[in-house]
Amino acid sequence: MVVTEMEKVASDAKAVAEEIFMPTNLTSNRLFVLKWLRRTQKVASHILVYFGTIFKILIIGQLEIVAYCDSFLHIKFN
């Protein structure tokens, strides 16, 4: 099979187009890692906000219970 110059150019152009639109090099891997890190960061942020809110609710609830018990004991025994 004889490959003409035009077929070589077409083959090279196809390879370049595939590399541009479907990269298989380190750039695509870096983009994947960056997207994954960004997603992970968002999830971690939501988890911290969630547990921070729960912690605040627990602390405020405990303070209200202590204040209620203190006022109850103060009224009852004094």
C-alpha positions in Angstrom: 0.0 0.0 0.0 1.4 3.3 -1.0 0.7 6.2 1.3 0.5 9.5 -0.5 1.6 12.8 1.0 -2.0 13.9 1.2 -2.9 10.9 3.3 0.0 11.6 5.7 -1.1 15.2 6.1 -4.7 14.0 6.7 -3.5 11.4 9.3 -1.4 14.1 11.1 -4.4 16.5 11.1 -6.6 13.8 12.5 -4.1 13.1 15.3 -3.8 16.8 16.1 -7.6 17.2 16.2 -8.0 14.1 18.5 -5.4 15.5 20.8 -7.2 18.9 20.9 -10.7 17.6 21.4 -9.9 14.4 23.3 -6.6 15.0 25.1 -4.9 12.0 26.5 -1.8 13.7 27.9 -1.0 15.1 31.3 -3.1 18.2 30.7 -6.3 16.2 30.7 -5.2 14.4 33.9 -4.4 17.7 35.6 -7.8 19.1 34.6 -9.5 16.0 36.0 -7.6 16.4 39.3 -8.4 20.1 39.5 -12.1 19.4 39.0 -12.0 16.6 41.5 -10.2 18.8 44.1 -12.8 21.6 43.5 -15.6 19.2 44.0 -14.0 17.7 47.1 -13.4 21.2 48.5 -17.1 22.1 48.1 -18.2 18.9 49.8 -15.8 19.4 52.7 -17.1 23.0 53.0 -20.7 21.8 53.2 -19.8 19.2 55.8 -18.0 21.7 58.0 -21.0 24.1 57.8 -23.3 21.3 58.7 -21.4 20.1 61.7 -20.7 23.7 62.7 -24.4 24.3 62.8 -25.1 21.2 64.8 -22.4 22.2 67.2 -23.9 25.7 67.7 -27.3 24.2 68.3 -26.0 21.8 70.9 -24.0 24.5 72.7 -26.9 26.9 72.7 -29.3 24.1 73.8 -27.0 23.2 76.7 -26.7 26.9 77.7 -30.4 27.2 77.7 -30.8 24.1 79.8 -28.2 25.3 82.3 -29.9 28.7 82.5 -33.3 27.1 83.0 -32.0 24.8 85.7 -30.2 27.7 87.4 -33.3 29.9 87.5 -35.4 26.9 88.6 -33.1 26.1 91.5 -32.7 29.7 92.4 -36.4 30.3 92.7 -37.1 27.0 94.4 -34.5 27.2 97.2 -34.2 30.9 97.8 
